[in-house]
């Protein structure tokens, strides 16, 4: 029988809740706002939606940070690295020729917050003790 995982620190709980808020905000920015806009202007409801499942992945990581399954650290590191690489790549292309429409500005602001969140999550996986044996995750 395995021992239960130690309870998360206040910082890890903060990051988990930040991920939940980020998922809710992303749902609004990427789905609810575009649907409302399209319907208000008589267009097809899905015209401005960019479909993906990242909000579900963010909720999953937030849950993992709180519940501490055995794969939490690997999930946090891999999801953070993937998100950071994707967002930085997208920023390079966007900032080479920016289009500051309402849609691209919403996208850009959302990605700035997602990038910040995942830099913080990745930083939480780095050993912080002098003996380098203990990690927050």
C-alpha positions as CSV (number, residue, x, y, z in Angstrom):
1,X,0.0,0.0,0.0
2,X,1.4,3.4,-0.9
3,X,1.3,6.3,1.4
4,X,-0.9,9.3,0.6
5,X,0.8,12.2,-1.1
6,X,1.7,15.1,1.1
7,X,-0.8,17.9,1.0
8,X,0.1,20.7,-1.5
9,X,1.8,23.9,-0.2
10,X,0.0,27.2,-0.4
11,X,1.9,28.1,-3.5
12,X,0.9,24.9,-5.3
13,X,-2.7,25.4,-4.2
14,X,-2.5,28.9,-5.7
15,X,-1.2,27.6,-9.0
16,X,-3.9,25.0,-9.1
17,X,-6.6,27.6,-8.6
18,X,-4.9,29.9,-11.1
19,X,-5.2,27.0,-13.7
20,X,-8.9,26.7,-12.9
21,X,-9.4,30.4,-13.3
22,X,-7.4,30.4,-16.5
23,X,-9.5,27.5,-17.9
24,X,-12.7,29.5,-17.1
25,X,-11.3,32.6,-18.7
26,X,-10.1,30.7,-21.7
27,X,-13.6,29.2,-22.2
28,X,-15.0,32.7,-22.1
29,X,-12.4,34.3,-24.5
30,X,-12.3,31.4,-26.9
31,X,-15.9,30.1,-26.9
32,X,-18.6,32.2,-25.1
33,X,-17.5,35.6,-26.4
34,X,-17.1,34.5,-30.1
35,X,-20.5,32.7,-30.0
36,X,-22.2,35.7,-28.5
37,X,-20.5,38.0,-31.1
38,X,-21.5,35.8,-34.0
39,X,-25.1,35.5,-32.8
40,X,-25.4,39.2,-32.3
41,X,-24.3,39.9,-35.8
42,X,-26.4,37.1,-37.4
43,X,-23.5,34.9,-38.3
44,X,-23.0,31.1,-37.8
45,X,-22.5,30.6,-34.1
46,X,-19.1,28.8,-34.6
47,X,-17.6,31.3,-37.0
48,X,-15.0,32.8,-34.7
49,X,-14.2,29.8,-32.5
50,X,-10.7,28.3,-32.6
51,X,-11.4,24.8,-31.2
52,X,-9.0,23.1,-28.9
53,X,-9.0,21.1,-25.6
54,X,-6.4,23.2,-23.6
55,X,-9.0,24.3,-21.0
56,X,-9.6,20.6,-20.1
57,X,-5.8,20.1,-19.9
58,X,-5.5,23.1,-17.6
59,X,-8.3,21.7,-15.3
60,X,-6.6,18.3,-15.3
61,X,-3.3,19.8,-14.2
62,X,-5.0,22.0,-11.6
63,X,-6.7,18.9,-10.2
64,X,-3.4,16.9,-10.3
65,X,-1.7,19.7,-8.3
66,X,-4.3,19.4,-5.6
67,X,-4.7,15.6,-5.5
68,X,-1.1,14.8,-6.1
69,X,-1.3,11.5,-8.1
70,X,2.1,9.9,-8.8
71,X,2.4,11.5,-12.2
72,X,1.9,15.1,-11.1
73,X,5.5,16.3,-11.5
74,X,5.9,14.7,-15.0
75,X,2.6,16.2,-16.1
76,X,3.5,19.6,-14.8
77,X,6.9,19.6,-16.4
78,X,5.7,18.2,-19.8
79,X,2.6,20.4,-20.1
80,X,4.6,23.5,-19.1
81,X,7.4,22.9,-21.6
82,X,4.9,22.1,-24.4
83,X,2.8,25.2,-23.6
84,X,5.8,27.5,-23.3
85,X,7.3,26.3,-26.6
86,X,4.0,26.6,-28.5
87,X,3.2,30.0,-27.2
88,X,6.7,31.4,-27.8
89,X,6.6,30.0,-31.3
90,X,3.1,31.6,-31.9
91,X,4.4,34.9,-30.5
92,X,7.4,35.0,-32.9
93,X,5.1,34.6,-35.9
94,X,2.4,37.0,-34.5
95,X,4.9,39.8,-33.5
96,X,6.6,39.6,-36.8
97,X,3.5,41.1,-38.4
98,X,0.9,41.8,-35.6
99,X,-2.8,42.3,-36.3
100,X,-4.4,44.0,-33.4
101,X,-8.1,43.1,-34.2
102,X,-10.4,42.3,-31.3
103,X,-9.9,38.6,-32.0
104,X,-6.1,38.7,-32.2
105,X,-5.9,41.0,-29.2
106,X,-8.0,38.6,-27.1
107,X,-5.9,35.8,-28.2
108,X,-2.6,37.6,-27.4
109,X,-3.8,38.7,-23.9
110,X,-5.0,35.2,-23.1
111,X,-1.6,33.7,-24.3
112,X,0.3,36.1,-22.1
113,X,-1.5,34.9,-19.0
114,X,-1.2,31.2,-20.1
115,X,2.5,31.7,-20.7
116,X,3.0,33.4,-17.3
117,X,1.0,30.6,-15.5
118,X,3.1,27.8,-17.1
119,X,6.4,29.6,-16.4
120,X,5.3,29.7,-12.8
121,X,4.3,26.0,-12.8
122,X,7.6,25.0,-14.4
123,X,9.5,27.0,-11.8
124,X,7.6,25.2,-9.1
125,X,9.1,21.9,-10.3
126,X,12.7,23.1,-9.7
127,X,14.4,21.9,-6.5
128,X,14.6,24.6,-3.9
129,X,16.4,23.0,-1.0
130,X,20.1,23.2,-0.6
131,X,20.5,19.5,-0.7
132,X,18.3,19.5,-3.9
133,X,16.3,16.5,-2.7
134,X,13.0,18.2,-2.0
135,X,10.8,19.9,-4.6
136,X,7.5,21.6,-4.3
137,X,6.1,19.1,-6.8
